[in-house]
Amino acid sequence: MEEELYARAALPGDELQVFLKALASGTRQKLFSHFADGEELTVGEAAERTGLGPSTTSEHLAVLRRGGLLQSIRDGKLVRYRANRENITELLEQLHSCLLAPAEPHDPPLPRR
């Protein structure tokens, strides 16, 4: 019965869950702030600005990219990253809908334990 109630709830999809996971880290939030104004940066440039090592920066950038916050653009041998504004807007709309989805009026209350 309880599983049935959760199945009817407005739960975030996989894409939204990956987006939220990418935002869950304070380090990634600080790293992303360097892209918020539309700037494009390489891993090395982002590492230099944040004071993180290049491999750590690369790992965090990959999580942000998988989460839909960044997109990568190959520029010769370099890969440049920039904010994926359209995708962020779409994901935030999904989050908004999920958080503010009205409950079904005929849903019975959850059982007390």
Number of C-alpha atoms within 10 A of each C-alpha: 8 8 7 8 12 11 10 11 14 14 15 15 12 10 14 19 15 18 22 18 15 24 18 11 12 10 15 18 14 12 21 21 12 17 18 15 10 13 11 19 20 20 20 18 14 23 18 13 11 14 11 15 13 15 12 12 23 17 13 20 24 18 19 26 20 16 23 23 26 24 20 18 14 10 9 7 6 13 15 20 24 21 24 18 15 10 15 16 12 13 20 14 12 16 19 11 14 16 12 10 12 10 10 9 6 6 10 8 7 10 7 4 3
